[in-house]
């Protein structure tokens, strides 16, 4: 699949990392990419249910483009959110709906995470897709 250019850069960066610990460190650096929700904005409505951490995602549609704001109580989860932010932000509804979670396989990130963190990522991805589909 052809990924958006910004996401392809992230995939390329991760695919060059051989060491699993270094991959986790880089993942946590991506926490800085998140347009962060304040704790006051955290609610049951934007809670990522099924995520091991407390994680919240809000999506907005502006001029037919999607923008994500998020926050988590775990820097690792927030790093995953940062990658999703890069994948989603500025994309049209159609472009976001074309995304598949396969990009994290290319990045070799999921096999570095615990199964519960991997499941949390998938839950977050599915939540984003469902919310964007409802924006159509």
C-alpha positions in Angstrom: 0.0 0.0 0.0 1.1 3.6 -0.6 1.1 5.5 2.6 0.8 9.3 3.1 4.3 10.8 2.8 4.6 11.8 6.4 3.6 8.4 7.6 6.0 6.7 5.1 8.8 8.8 6.7 7.9 7.3 10.1 7.8 3.8 8.7 11.2 4.3 7.1 12.6 5.6 10.4 11.4 2.7 12.4 12.3 0.1 9.8 16.0 1.1 10.1 16.0 0.4 13.9 17.2 -3.1 14.7 17.3 -2.9 18.5 13.9 -3.3 20.2 14.7 -1.0 23.2 15.8 1.7 20.8 12.5 1.2 18.9 10.6 1.8 22.2 12.6 4.9 22.9 11.8 6.3 19.5 8.2 5.4 19.9 8.0 7.4 23.1 9.6 10.4 21.4 6.5 10.4 19.1 4.4 11.4 22.1 5.5 14.9 21.3 3.5 14.8 18.0 0.2 14.7 19.8 -2.0 17.7 20.0 -2.8 17.0 23.7 -6.2 17.0 25.3 -6.3 18.5 28.8 -7.4 16.1 31.6 -10.5 18.2 31.9 -11.4 17.1 28.3 -11.1 13.4 29.2 -14.5 11.7 29.2 -16.2 8.4 28.9 -17.3 9.5 25.4 -13.7 9.9 24.1 -12.1 7.0 26.2 -10.4 4.3 24.2 -12.2 1.3 25.7 -10.0 -1.8 25.8 -6.8 0.1 26.2 -4.6 -0.9 29.2 -3.9 2.8 29.9 -6.3 5.7 30.2 -6.3 6.9 26.7 -8.6 9.5 25.1 -9.1 10.5 21.5 -11.1 13.3 19.9 -11.4 13.8 16.2 -12.6 16.9 14.4 -13.5 17.6 10.8 -12.3 20.9 9.5 -12.9 21.8 5.8 -13.2 18.1 5.0 -9.9 17.2 6.7 -9.5 15.2 9.9 -7.6 16.4 13.0 -6.9 14.4 16.0 -6.3 15.4 19.6 -5.5 12.8 22.2 -3.9 12.1 25.5 -2.9 9.1 27.6 -1.4 8.4 31.0 1.3 6.3 29.4 4.1 7.8 27.3 4.3 4.7 25.2 0.6 4.8 24.4 0.9 8.6 23.7 3.8 7.7 21.3 1.4 5.4 19.4 -1.1 8.3 19.4 1.6 10.4 17.9 2.1 8.0 15.1 -1.7 7.9 14.5 -1.7 11.7 14.6 0.8 11.8 11.8 -1.3 9.2 9.8 -4.6 11.0 10.3 -4.0 14.8 10.6 -4.8 16.8 7.5 -6.2 13.8 5.6 -9.6 13.8 4.0 -12.3 11.5 5.3 -11.7 9.2 2.4 -7.9 9.1 2.9 -8.3 8.3 6.6 -10.8 5.5 5.8 -8.3 4.0 3.3 -5.7 3.5 6.1 -5.2 0.1 7.5 -3.3 -0.8 10.6 -0.7 -2.6 8.5 1.7 0.4 8.7 2.6 -0.6 12.2 3.6 -4.0 11.0 5.9 -2.4 8.5 7.4 -0.3 11.3 8.0 -3.5 13.4 6.5 -1.7 16.4 3.8 -4.2 17.4 6.2 -7.1 17.9 8.1 -4.8 20.3 5.0 -4.2 22.5 3.1 -6.5 24.9 0.0 -8.1 23.5 -2.2 -5.8 25.6 -0.5 -2.7 24.2 -0.9 -4.1 20.7 -4.6 -4.7 21.3 -4.9 -1.2 22.7 -3.4 0.2 19.5 -5.8 -1.8 17.4 -8.7 -0.6 19.5 -7.6 3.0 19.1 -7.2 2.6 15.4 -10.7 1.0 15.1 -12.2 3.8 17.2 -10.7 6.4 14.9 -12.0 4.6 11.8 -15.5 4.3 13.3 -15.6 8.0 14.3 -14.4 9.2 10.9 -16.9 6.9 9.1 -19.7 8.6 11.1 -18.4 12.0 9.9 -19.0 11.2 6.2 
